[in-house]
């Protein structure tokens, strides 16, 4: 009955009937061989709502209990266990048959001894409050509960005297949970926890009972509880480490990352890993978030800057952590295994926040992982650590570059909003130059703070001093650290990426830059991603941060010869020329249409930039024209054509570009200009052996003439195009090439649309075009 009322015979449960019947049995057991009067039983079962038949119902419950406890009794037989006494009933059971009797016997034996075993055995019998399921209070039940609490207090006092608090912690904690308002028992629980080196848990115990006393009784904690709290506070001050570095007052721009970390920690990971390139601000984010979360980890915070060193750094950190946790220096072990074992022992049962800055491998984290769940290891690393998943439940977050508005927020926090508002254009230039790298922004802010008289514009004019001089040494150092970890192929790729015209690129171009097979280039690219010198923005698509690109350019100028750089640049340009031409031909032939448009779209910014950087821009402009037209990018089309035309000297490219410019004029309704340009294209290219270009030009010219209302001229022009097809491209008979077949289809479709070719001719020639 020390908990729910149950009975068993030979290990098998005995059915005790409804709740009222079990309440009768509970009271008889609690009185331990003393009679329970009928009125007492009636009051227990019904209180002031007893029915008129209550006495008969009690008599019936007693009869049912007799038969349950002594099977085989007849209905009117009294039996040997539950007998009728004057005005009531008495239950007589062997002392070993009742948990309450056994409990009292063990306690009596414990009081005669000096050990803890009997106390622990007695408390282990307690499964809950006396007759917990009866649901009605009774002084006898309350007396048993007080008896249990007295035993728990006595066990705690003896354990503390013997220096063995761990032996009774579980029992005392459980009994305290059953007696939530027992101040004296909670005082003992707090003392046990303090003796075990867990003062923060003792403080939690105090807070919990203090709230209950106020909410349920309207009382403040008593003198003993307050004294135990002071003891916990003193012990906590000694044992609770608080090693976090100071938070950054001007922290800004990382709300999304902080929210992501908040969400991850709710999943109760053992490790949270912040990955990012040097200078990305991952350590600042980690420290700031750790300060926000520190109260969640009641046993304190440990911190170590591993400095990207090896396993020996983890051993040094272990020694430091052990001393911080209260282990005397002369007791710190020597060997790694002993250090780890002692660290696990001292962190067992604790809730710690451990911040490990600049970790280089998963093994370091494994050595420094606290013993039990409830603690968290927060890791920052300059390279990805896939092995962390095998160390413990891990959440990972990449810390990338700041967006422009976040960069400005950081500068505002450092310099004040007024200083940026006074020079908005210069502020925008600084944000752009820093490329979202927090370290670079911090260097600029530091220079301005050290020189209050400097304007933002003055710093913009001399950013090379900030990033390259004494102030910028740190920026160069972080990029150099990442670069020095690379293998030779990846290092060469990093340098050659400075030749790429924009920060974004796709994987295939890297093979052309290196002049190697794609598998080798992919391996080098993966190495750059792991070193945070290159960011993978989506599958197959990458970018290099602006400042990293500047560093790559400096390295390439130092380490690569001019010939090597020129050859790599040529291969890169050829890659984009070939890709653009493939996409053009695919659209012209109505094949691989989705892939071709996707290529154009993906590489559009690269090609547009290259057009203005290479000596022969027409090589890209001409095959881009179909995409310009398809997407309605008429202004971009015209700008690129005019730029390329100014650079072109040979009649072939000039003829094609003039034809393209005529197409722009035609699409924008400038029909007279279009006619002039088409005819100029024919004149410029008259000596160039390019009959297909001539046919396309004539088809375009015919369309403009028809639009202007001159159908006669349009017909003459189409007939001229037809003659070129017959005489120069062999469509009069015999096999024709795929390109010619496509051109024939264009001519016949144009003629049919304008009604300028006979229907029979159209059918005949289309049949030829359809032949394999």
C-alpha distance (Angstrom), angle and dihedral (degrees) to the residues before:
residue distance angle dihedral
X1 . . .
X2 3.83 . .
X3 3.78 87.9 .
X4 3.82 126.0 -7.9
X5 3.84 113.1 7.4
X6 3.81 109.5 -106.4
X7 3.78 137.9 153.1
X8 3.79 134.8 -161.8
X9 3.78 137.6 -174.4
X10 3.80 119.8 -155.9
X11 3.80 88.6 -12.7
X12 3.80 94.3 -54.3
X13 3.82 120.8 112.8
X14 3.78 119.5 -108.8
X15 3.78 118.9 -139.4
X16 3.82 106.9 -121.3
X17 3.78 99.4 -175.8
X18 3.81 131.1 -131.6
X19 3.85 124.6 -8.1
X20 3.82 93.4 -96.3
X21 3.80 90.6 55.1
X22 3.81 92.1 48.7
X23 3.82 89.4 49.8
X24 3.83 89.3 57.1
X25 3.82 90.5 51.1
X26 3.83 91.8 47.0
X27 3.79 92.9 55.1
X28 3.81 93.0 46.8
X29 3.83 90.1 50.7
X30 3.80 93.0 46.2
X31 3.79 92.0 53.5
X32 3.83 87.1 58.1
X33 3.80 102.3 -147.6
X34 3.80 96.9 -21.6
X35 3.80 120.4 114.8
X36 3.79 121.2 -103.6
X37 3.79 113.9 -145.7
X38 3.75 120.4 -127.7
X39 3.79 92.6 -119.6
X40 3.81 89.1 51.3
X41 3.80 90.5 53.3
X42 3.80 91.9 46.8
X43 3.82 91.0 51.1
X44 3.82 91.4 49.5
X45 3.80 94.1 50.9
X46 3.82 101.6 39.6
X47 3.79 110.3 5.4
X48 3.82 112.1 -162.9
X49 3.80 91.1 -15.6
X50 3.81 96.5 69.5
X51 3.82 113.9 147.2
X52 3.81 121.2 -127.4
X53 3.80 88.4 -107.2
X54 3.82 93.0 54.9
X55 3.83 94.9 114.5
X56 3.81 91.5 52.2
X57 3.81 91.3 46.8
X58 3.82 91.5 52.1
X59 3.80 89.4 49.6
X60 3.82 88.8 51.1
X61 3.83 92.1 49.1
X62 3.80 90.7 50.9
X63 3.80 91.2 51.0
X64 3.78 91.6 50.4
X65 3.81 91.2 48.9
X66 3.82 91.2 50.8
X67 3.77 91.0 55.4
X68 3.84 91.8 44.7
X69 3.82 92.2 51.2
X70 3.81 95.7 39.8
X71 3.78 109.7 31.3
X72 3.80 114.7 -153.6
X73 3.81 97.4 38.8
X74 3.78 115.5 137.6
X75 3.78 119.8 -121.4
X76 3.83 95.0 -97.9
X77 3.81 97.8 35.5
X78 3.82 115.4 113.0
X79 3.80 97.2 -155.9
X80 3.80 127.8 -160.5
X81 3.83 104.2 -81.2
X82 3.79 107.4 48.1
X83 3.79 110.2 40.4
X84 3.78 133.7 176.0
X85 3.79 116.5 -113.9
X86 3.77 130.8 -178.0
X87 3.79 105.1 -59.4
X88 3.77 95.0 -11.7
X89 3.82 150.4 15.7
X90 3.80 138.8 -78.2
X91 3.83 129.5 -156.1
X92 3.79 116.6 -150.8
X93 3.84 116.2 -168.4
X94 3.76 133.4 160.7
X95 3.81 113.6 -92.8
X96 3.82 91.7 -118.1
X97 3.80 91.2 52.2
X98 3.83 94.3 68.3
X99 3.81 126.8 61.9
X100 3.81 88.7 -147.5
X101 3.81 91.2 56.4
X102 3.79 92.1 46.7
X103 3.83 89.8 47.6
X104 3.81 91.4 54.1
X105 3.79 92.5 46.2
X106 3.82 91.9 52.1
X107 3.80 91.2 47.9
X108 3.79 91.6 50.9
X109 3.78 89.8 51.4
X110 3.82 91.4 46.8
X111 3.80 91.2 54.6
X112 3.79 88.9 57.0
X113 3.82 94.1 50.5
X114 3.80 136.5 62.0
X115 3.82 98.5 -135.6
X116 3.80 137.1 81.7
X117 3.81 104.4 -127.0
X118 3.82 97.3 92.5
X119 3.79 92.3 45.7
X120 3.80 90.9 50.7
X121 3.82 91.8 46.2
X122 3.81 90.9 50.3
X123 3.80 93.8 49.4
X124 3.80 90.8 46.5
X125 3.83 87.5 65.3
X126 3.80 90.7 62.9
X127 3.81 111.3 96.8
X128 3.78 96.9 165.6
X129 3.77 143.2 -37.6
X130 3.79 115.8 -34.8
X131 3.81 111.2 -76.3
X132 3.80 88.0 -8.2
X133 3.79 96.0 176.9
X134 3.80 96.8 51.7
X135 3.78 90.2 83.0
X136 3.82 95.8 -153.3
X137 3.80 128.0 96.4
X138 3.78 120.7 -122.6
X139 3.81 129.8 172.7
X140 3.80 91.4 -124.1
X141 3.81 91.8 55.7
X142 3.82 90.7 46.0
X143 3.81 89.9 51.9
X144 3.80 90.5 54.9
X145 3.82 90.4 49.9
X146 3.81 90.7 51.0
X147 3.78 88.3 48.9
X148 3.82 90.5 54.0
X149 3.83 91.5 48.4
X150 3.82 90.8 49.3
X151 3.81 90.2 52.9
X152 3.84 91.6 48.7
X153 3.81 90.4 51.5
X154 3.79 91.8 47.6
X155 3.82 91.2 48.9
X156 3.83 90.7 49.7
X157 3.83 92.4 49.7
X158 3.78 92.4 50.1
X159 3.81 92.8 46.2
X160 3.80 90.5 52.0
X161 3.81 90.8 48.2
X162 3.82 89.9 50.9
X163 3.81 93.3 45.3
X164 3.83 90.6 -120.2
X165 3.82 104.3 116.5
X166 3.80 93.5 148.1
X167 3.82 91.3 64.2
X168 3.81 93.7 67.8
X169 3.82 102.5 25.5
X170 3.80 94.8 100.9
X171 3.81 94.7 47.1
X172 3.80 95.7 43.9
X173 3.81 91.8 45.7
X174 3.82 90.5 51.1
X175 3.82 94.6 47.3
X176 3.83 90.7 46.5
X177 3.78 87.6 55.5
X178 3.82 88.7 55.7
X179 3.82 91.2 49.4
X180 3.84 101.4 44.1
X181 3.82 94.8 169.9
X182 3.83 99.1 43.2
X183 3.80 101.4 115.9
X184 3.81 96.1 -175.1
X185 3.81 92.2 53.1
X186 3.81 92.4 48.1
X187 3.79 89.5 50.0
X188 3.83 88.2 57.6
X189 3.80 90.8 47.7
X190 3.80 90.4 52.5
X191 3.81 91.9 48.9
X192 3.81 91.0 50.9
X193 3.82 91.2 51.4
X194 3.79 92.1 47.4
X195 3.80 90.6 49.9
X196 3.82 88.7 52.3
X197 3.81 91.8 53.9
X198 3.82 95.1 -105.0
X199 3.79 102.9 115.9
X200 3.80 93.6 148.7
X201 3.81 90.1 60.0
X202 3.82 88.0 49.7
X203 3.80 88.1 54.4
X204 3.81 89.0 53.3
X205 3.82 89.1 52.6
X206 3.80 89.8 52.4
X207 3.81 93.2 48.9
X208 3.79 92.1 50.0
X209 3.81 97.2 50.8
X210 3.81 91.9 40.2
X211 3.81 89.9 57.7
X212 3.80 91.8 47.2
X213 3.81 92.9 49.3
X214 3.79 91.5 51.9
X215 3.82 96.7 41.2
X216 3.81 98.0 43.1
X217 3.82 105.1 27.8
X218 3.79 104.4 17.3
X219 3.82 89.6 -124.9
X220 3.80 132.2 132.9
X221 3.83 119.3 -130.2
X222 3.80 113.3 -81.8
X223 3.78 129.6 -115.0
X224 3.83 96.2 -92.0
X225 3.80 92.8 51.3
X226 3.79 92.0 49.6
X227 3.80 90.5 49.4
X228 3.81 90.5 51.5
X229 3.79 89.5 50.4
X230 3.81 91.3 53.2
X231 3.80 89.1 50.6
X232 3.82 89.7 51.3
X233 3.80 91.3 48.7
X234 3.80 92.2 52.5
X235 3.80 92.3 46.3
X236 3.81 91.6 46.5
X237 3.76 91.2 53.7
X238 3.79 88.2 57.4
X239 3.79 99.8 40.9
X240 3.81 106.2 29.4
X241 3.81 109.2 87.7
X242 3.80 118.6 -148.6
X243 3.80 103.8 -173.6
X244 3.80 102.5 147.2
X245 3.81 113.7 130.8
X246 3.79 116.0 -114.9
X247 3.79 114.5 -76.1
X248 3.80 118.4 -111.2
X249 3.80 108.7 -107.4
X250 3.79 93.2 -157.5
X251 3.81 94.5 51.6
X252 3.80 110.3 151.1
X253 3.78 146.4 154.8
X254 3.79 103.1 34.1
X255 3.81 104.2 95.3
X256 3.81 92.6 125.0
X257 3.80 93.2 51.2
X258 3.81 92.1 47.2
X259 3.80 90.7 50.2
X260 3.81 90.1 49.7
X261 3.81 91.0 52.1
X262 3.81 90.7 47.7
X263 3.80 89.7 53.6
X264 3.82 93.2 46.4
X265 3.80 94.4 51.3
X266 3.81 90.5 56.5
X267 3.81 86.9 66.1
X268 3.83 87.7 62.1
X269 3.80 99.8 -124.1
X270 3.79 121.0 -179.3
X271 3.81 92.6 -140.4
X272 3.80 134.2 30.7
X273 3.80 114.3 -168.1
X274 3.81 124.5 -161.8
X275 3.80 110.9 -161.9
X276 3.78 124.9 -168.5
X277 3.75 147.3 129.3
X278 3.81 118.6 -84.1
X279 3.78 110.5 -79.6
X280 3.82 94.6 23.2
X281 3.79 91.6 115.9
X282 3.81 97.8 -114.1
X283 3.82 92.7 138.7
X284 3.80 90.5 50.7
X285 3.80 90.3 50.5
X286 3.81 91.2 47.9
X287 3.81 94.1 50.2
X288 3.80 93.3 44.9
X289 3.82 93.1 48.9
X290 3.81 91.4 44.7
X291 3.81 90.4 55.9
X292 3.80 89.8 51.1
X293 3.81 91.0 51.3
X294 3.80 101.7 36.6
X295 3.82 95.7 104.0
X296 3.78 88.4 58.6
X297 3.83 88.4 68.3
X298 3.79 104.8 58.9
X299 3.80 97.3 -171.9
X300 3.79 95.0 61.6
X301 3.79 141.9 -108.6
X302 3.79 131.8 -68.7
X303 3.80 122.7 -161.8
X304 3.79 135.4 -171.5
X305 3.80 133.8 168.6
X306 3.80 102.2 -142.9
X307 3.84 89.4 -173.1
X308 3.80 91.4 -148.4
X309 3.81 90.5 -72.6
X310 3.80 127.5 144.4
X311 3.80 135.6 -98.5
X312 3.82 92.4 -61.7
X313 3.81 88.1 66.9
X314 3.80 89.3 57.8
X315 3.83 90.6 52.9
X316 3.80 91.2 50.4
X317 3.80 89.0 49.1
X318 3.80 91.5 49.7
X319 3.80 90.8 55.7
X320 3.78 90.9 48.8
X321 3.80 92.7 48.3
X322 3.82 92.8 49.3
X323 3.80 90.9 54.2
X324 3.79 90.3 47.1
X325 3.81 89.7 52.9
X326 3.81 90.7 56.8
X327 3.81 104.2 -92.9
X328 3.83 110.7 141.7
X329 3.78 112.7 -114.7
X330 3.81 92.9 -119.4
X331 3.82 89.9 57.4
X332 3.81 96.6 53.2
X333 3.85 107.8 115.8
X334 3.79 124.2 -120.5
X335 3.80 106.9 -140.3
X336 3.78 126.7 67.1
X337 3.81 94.6 -119.9
X338 3.80 91.4 51.1
X339 3.80 91.3 47.3
X340 3.80 91.9 51.9
X341 3.82 92.2 46.5
X342 3.80 92.5 50.5
X343 3.81 91.5 46.0
X344 3.80 90.4 52.1
X345 3.80 90.5 48.8
X346 3.78 94.1 49.8
X347 3.83 94.4 45.9
X348 3.82 94.6 46.4
X349 3.77 109.6 121.6
X350 3.79 93.5 5.8
X351 3.77 129.1 119.8
X352 3.79 106.1 -140.2
X353 3.79 134.9 167.2
X354 3.82 107.8 -143.0
X355 3.82 116.6 -169.4
X356 3.81 114.4 -164.2
X357 3.80 110.6 -173.8
X358 3.80 122.9 -157.5
X359 3.79 99.5 3.7
X360 3.80 116.2 -176.2
X361 3.83 103.5 -166.1
X362 3.80 142.7 14.0
X363 3.81 93.1 -112.5
X364 3.80 91.0 68.9
X365 3.80 89.8 55.6
X366 3.80 92.2 47.3
X367 3.81 91.4 55.1
X368 3.81 92.2 49.2
X369 3.81 98.6 43.5
X370 3.85 111.1 120.0
X371 3.79 118.5 -118.8
X372 3.79 104.2 -109.0
X373 3.82 139.6 32.5
X374 3.77 114.1 -93.3
X375 3.78 94.6 67.2
X376 3.80 124.5 89.2
X377 3.79 130.8 -148.6
X378 3.80 111.4 -152.5
X379 3.80 110.7 -160.9
X380 3.80 133.2 -169.8
X381 3.79 120.3 -165.9
X382 3.79 139.0 174.2
X383 3.78 92.6 -144.6
X384 3.78 134.6 40.0
X385 3.81 115.3 -90.4
X386 3.82 108.3 -159.3
X387 3.82 89.4 169.5
X388 3.82 91.1 70.7
X389 3.80 90.3 83.5
X390 3.81 89.2 68.2
X391 3.83 91.7 51.7
X392 3.81 97.7 57.6
X393 3.79 145.4 -46.4
X394 3.77 102.0 -45.5
X395 3.78 137.5 -166.2
X396 3.80 116.7 -165.5
X397 3.80 130.0 -160.5
X398 3.80 128.8 -178.1
X399 3.81 116.3 -140.2
X400 3.79 106.8 -150.8
X401 3.77 134.9 173.3
X402 3.80 122.5 -55.1
X403 3.77 119.6 -105.6
X404 3.85 115.7 -118.3
X405 3.81 93.5 -99.7
X406 3.82 90.3 49.1
X407 3.80 90.8 49.0
X408 3.78 90.1 52.6
X409 3.81 90.4 49.0
X410 3.80 89.6 54.7
X411 3.81 91.4 51.2
X412 3.80 90.5 47.9
X413 3.80 90.6 53.2
X414 3.80 91.0 50.3
X415 3.81 101.4 38.3
X416 3.79 106.3 21.0
X417 3.78 127.7 -105.5
X418 3.79 94.0 -98.4
X419 3.78 93.7 62.5
X420 3.82 92.4 53.5
X421 3.82 94.4 42.1
X422 3.80 89.0 54.4
X423 3.84 90.9 60.1
X424 3.83 107.9 23.7
X425 3.81 95.7 161.2
X426 3.81 92.7 51.3
X427 3.81 90.1 46.0
X428 3.82 89.7 54.1
X429 3.79 90.5 49.8
X430 3.81 91.6 51.8
X431 3.81 90.9 49.6
X432 3.81 90.1 50.0
X433 3.80 93.8 46.7
X434 3.81 93.3 50.0
X435 3.79 91.3 54.3
X436 3.79 94.1 -146.1
X437 3.82 93.5 -62.2
X438 3.83 107.9 141.9
X439 3.79 92.7 -152.5
X440 3.80 91.5 56.0
X441 3.81 91.5 47.9
X442 3.80 89.7 49.2
X443 3.81 91.3 51.6
X444 3.80 91.1 52.7
X445 3.82 91.5 46.5
X446 3.80 91.0 48.6
X447 3.80 91.7 52.5
X448 3.80 91.3 50.5
X449 3.80 92.8 46.9
X450 3.80 91.5 49.8
X451 3.80 89.2 50.8
X452 3.82 108.4 40.3
X453 3.78 90.8 176.6
X454 3.81 93.7 60.0
X455 3.79 118.1 103.4
X456 3.78 120.7 -139.0
X457 3.79 88.4 -118.0
X458 3.81 90.6 57.0
X459 3.78 90.6 54.7
X460 3.81 91.1 47.8
X461 3.81 89.3 54.1
X462 3.80 90.4 53.0
X463 3.81 105.0 34.8
X464 3.80 89.8 131.8
X465 3.80 87.2 67.9
X466 3.79 91.4 51.3
X467 3.79 95.2 47.2
X468 3.77 99.4 32.3
X469 3.78 106.1 31.8
X470 3.77 132.8 66.8
X471 3.80 92.7 -60.5
X472 3.79 92.3 50.5
X473 3.79 96.9 49.2
X474 3.79 90.2 100.0
X475 3.80 91.1 54.6
X476 3.79 92.1 51.8
X477 3.80 90.3 45.9
X478 3.80 95.1 56.9
X479 3.80 92.8 50.8
X480 3.79 91.2 44.9
X481 3.81 91.0 52.2
X482 3.80 91.1 55.2
X483 3.79 93.6 43.7
X484 3.80 94.0 50.0
X485 3.81 91.0 57.5
X486 3.83 91.9 60.7
X487 3.77 127.9 101.3
X488 3.82 117.5 -120.0
X489 3.83 97.0 -96.0
X490 3.80 94.0 47.2
X491 3.81 90.7 45.4
X492 3.81 90.6 52.5
X493 3.81 91.2 48.1
X494 3.81 90.7 51.4
X495 3.79 90.5 53.5
X496 3.81 94.4 46.1
X497 3.80 92.7 49.0
X498 3.81 85.0 74.0
X499 3.82 85.5 74.1
X500 3.81 92.0 61.1
X501 3.80 110.6 103.9
X502 3.83 97.5 -134.6
X503 3.80 135.3 26.3
X504 3.82 93.9 -111.5
X505 3.79 122.9 73.4
X506 3.81 142.5 153.6
X507 3.78 126.4 -117.0
X508 3.87 99.6 -107.5
X509 3.80 94.3 63.8
X510 3.82 90.1 61.4
X511 3.80 90.8 65.1
X512 3.80 89.8 54.2
X513 3.80 92.8 47.9
X514 3.80 90.5 52.5
X515 3.83 95.1 35.3
X516 3.82 90.6 -132.4
X517 3.79 136.1 116.4
X518 3.80 117.9 -77.5
X519 3.82 95.3 -108.6
X520 3.81 90.9 58.1
X521 3.79 91.3 47.0
X522 3.82 91.9 48.3
X523 3.81 90.9 53.0
X524 3.81 91.0 51.3
X525 3.79 90.9 46.5
X526 3.82 91.3 51.4
X527 3.80 88.4 52.3
X528 3.80 90.7 53.9
X529 3.80 90.7 49.2
X530 3.81 91.2 51.3
X531 3.82 89.3 50.5
X532 3.84 90.6 50.6
X533 3.78 92.0 -123.6
X534 3.81 89.2 115.1
X535 3.80 126.6 35.1
X536 3.81 122.6 -146.6
X537 3.81 102.6 -141.8
X538 3.82 94.1 179.5
X539 3.81 136.3 -14.1
X540 3.80 108.0 -54.4
X541 3.80 94.1 -0.2
X542 3.81 124.7 100.2
X543 3.79 142.9 171.7
X544 3.80 137.7 -160.9
X545 3.78 117.9 -140.0
X546 3.81 113.7 -115.0
X547 3.80 97.1 -116.2
X548 3.79 92.6 44.6
X549 3.81 87.4 51.8
X550 3.78 90.2 54.0
X551 3.79 89.6 52.2
X552 3.81 89.8 48.9
X553 3.79 89.5 52.2
X554 3.81 91.8 52.8
X555 3.80 91.2 48.7
X556 3.79 92.9 47.8
X557 3.81 91.5 50.9
X558 3.81 88.6 52.8
X559 3.82 100.8 41.7
X560 3.82 108.8 25.3
X561 3.79 122.9 68.4
X562 3.78 120.9 -124.3
X563 3.80 89.2 -112.2
X564 3.79 92.4 53.0
X565 3.80 91.7 49.6
X566 3.81 92.3 47.2
X567 3.81 92.3 49.7
X568 3.81 92.1 49.0
X569 3.79 91.2 48.4
X570 3.80 91.3 50.3
X571 3.80 91.4 51.1
X572 3.81 90.2 49.0
X573 3.81 93.4 50.8
X574 3.81 90.7 46.9
X575 3.80 88.9 53.4
X576 3.80 91.9 57.2
X577 3.83 93.3 41.8
X578 3.81 90.6 52.3
X579 3.79 92.0 45.5
X580 3.79 93.5 49.2
X581 3.80 91.9 47.7
X582 3.81 91.2 48.9
X583 3.79 91.2 51.4
X584 3.83 90.3 48.2
X585 3.79 93.8 49.6
X586 3.80 91.6 45.9
X587 3.80 92.6 54.9
X588 3.80 91.5 44.0
X589 3.81 90.8 53.6
X590 3.83 94.5 41.3
X591 3.79 92.1 -120.5
X592 3.82 131.5 125.1
X593 3.79 87.3 4.2
X594 3.82 97.2 162.5
X595 3.79 92.8 47.0
X596 3.80 92.2 47.7
X597 3.80 94.2 50.5
X598 3.80 89.9 45.2
X599 3.82 90.2 53.1
X600 3.80 92.2 49.0
X601 3.81 91.7 47.7
X602 3.81 94.6 46.0
X603 3.79 95.3 48.3
X604 3.80 99.3 33.5
X605 3.82 96.5 108.1
X606 3.80 91.6 45.9
X607 3.81 93.6 50.6
X608 3.80 93.9 44.3
X609 3.80 89.8 52.5
X610 3.81 93.7 45.8
X611 3.81 91.6 51.2
X612 3.79 87.4 67.3
X613 3.80 95.3 43.7
X614 3.81 106.9 47.4
X615 3.80 129.0 77.1
X616 3.82 94.9 -124.8
X617 3.83 104.1 39.1
X618 3.81 92.0 164.3
X619 3.83 87.9 75.6
X620 3.80 86.6 72.5
X621 3.81 101.2 27.3
X622 3.81 96.1 57.5
X623 3.83 97.3 54.1
X624 3.83 90.2 40.8
X625 3.82 92.5 61.8
X626 3.79 95.6 85.3
X627 3.82 90.3 55.4
X628 3.82 92.3 46.4
X629 3.79 88.9 54.4
X630 3.79 95.2 43.1
X631 3.83 92.8 52.5
X632 3.80 96.0 38.0
X633 3.82 92.3 -117.7
X634 3.79 90.8 150.5
X635 3.79 98.2 151.2
X636 3.82 92.2 48.6
X637 3.80 87.9 47.4
X638 3.79 93.4 52.3
X639 3.81 93.7 43.8
X640 3.80 93.1 51.4
X641 3.81 93.5 45.1
X642 3.80 93.9 49.2
X643 3.82 91.3 46.8
X644 3.81 91.8 48.5
X645 3.81 92.4 44.4
X646 3.78 89.7 56.1
X647 3.82 89.1 54.7
X648 3.82 97.6 43.0
X649 3.79 119.6 94.2
X650 3.82 104.0 164.7
X651 3.84 118.0 86.6
X652 3.82 94.7 -128.3
X653 3.82 97.4 59.8
X654 3.82 91.2 37.1
X655 3.81 91.4 53.7
X656 3.80 91.5 51.5
X657 3.81 92.4 46.4
X658 3.82 92.2 49.1
X659 3.79 88.5 51.0
X660 3.81 89.0 52.0
X661 3.80 92.3 48.5
X662 3.81 88.2 50.9
X663 3.79 88.4 53.4
X664 3.82 90.7 54.2
X665 3.80 90.7 49.6
X666 3.81 90.5 48.5
X667 3.84 92.0 50.8
X668 3.81 91.6 48.9
X669 3.82 95.1 49.2
X670 3.79 97.1 -106.9
X671 3.81 91.6 131.0
X672 3.81 99.8 161.5
X673 3.81 89.7 51.6
X674 3.81 89.5 47.1
X675 3.83 92.1 54.2
X676 3.79 90.8 49.4
X677 3.82 92.6 49.4
X678 3.83 93.9 46.1
X679 3.82 90.7 51.6
X680 3.82 91.2 44.8
X681 3.81 88.6 52.5
X682 3.82 90.2 53.6
X683 3.80 91.2 48.9
X684 3.81 95.5 46.6
X685 3.78 92.2 48.2
X686 3.79 98.7 39.7
X687 3.80 93.3 109.8
X688 3.81 94.3 44.1
X689 3.80 115.6 97.0
X690 3.81 96.5 -128.7
X691 3.81 109.4 122.1
X692 3.81 93.8 167.0
X693 3.81 90.9 58.8
X694 3.80 89.3 49.0
X695 3.82 91.8 52.6
X696 3.83 92.9 48.2
X697 3.82 90.3 48.0
X698 3.80 91.8 50.1
X699 3.83 91.6 48.4
X700 3.80 89.6 53.0
X701 3.79 92.3 46.0
X702 3.83 91.2 50.1
X703 3.78 90.6 52.8
X704 3.82 92.4 52.6
X705 3.81 92.7 46.6
X706 3.81 90.8 51.4
X707 3.81 90.1 48.1
X708 3.82 88.8 52.6
X709 3.83 88.4 53.0
X710 3.79 97.9 -107.6
X711 3.84 99.0 124.6
X712 3.78 92.3 161.4
X713 3.80 93.1 59.5
X714 3.80 89.7 42.7
X715 3.80 89.9 55.7
X716 3.79 92.1 48.8
X717 3.81 90.7 50.4
X718 3.82 92.6 49.9
X719 3.80 90.6 47.9
X720 3.80 88.3 52.8
X721 3.80 89.2 51.0
X722 3.79 89.2 49.1
X723 3.80 90.8 52.3
X724 3.82 91.2 52.4
X725 3.81 89.3 50.8
X726 3.80 91.8 51.8
X727 3.78 99.1 41.7
X728 3.76 102.6 33.3
X729 3.83 105.6 26.5
X730 3.81 101.4 35.7
X731 3.79 102.1 -122.3
X732 3.79 92.6 139.8
X733 3.79 88.8 83.7
X734 3.78 144.1 -31.6
X735 3.80 129.7 46.2
X736 3.82 119.8 -30.9
X737 3.81 131.5 -161.3
X738 3.79 124.9 -104.5
X739 3.81 91.4 -109.5
X740 3.80 91.2 51.1
X741 3.81 91.3 48.0
X742 3.79 90.2 54.5
X743 3.81 91.2 47.9
X744 3.80 90.8 48.5
X745 3.77 90.4 53.8
X746 3.81 90.5 51.8
X747 3.82 91.9 50.9
X748 3.80 95.1 47.0
X749 3.81 92.8 45.5
X750 3.80 89.9 50.5
X751 3.80 91.7 48.6
X752 3.78 93.4 47.5
X753 3.81 91.4 47.6
X754 3.80 91.6 51.4
X755 3.83 92.9 40.4
X756 3.75 90.6 -126.7
X757 3.83 101.4 123.1
X758 3.77 126.5 62.4
X759 3.82 113.9 -100.4
X760 3.79 92.3 -127.4
X761 3.79 91.3 54.6
X762 3.79 90.4 49.1
X763 3.80 92.1 52.0
X764 3.79 93.3 46.4
X765 3.77 96.1 47.4
X766 3.82 93.8 43.1
X767 3.79 87.9 53.9
X768 3.80 88.7 54.2
X769 3.80 90.8 48.5
X770 3.79 90.9 52.4
X771 3.81 93.4 54.1
X772 3.82 118.3 103.6
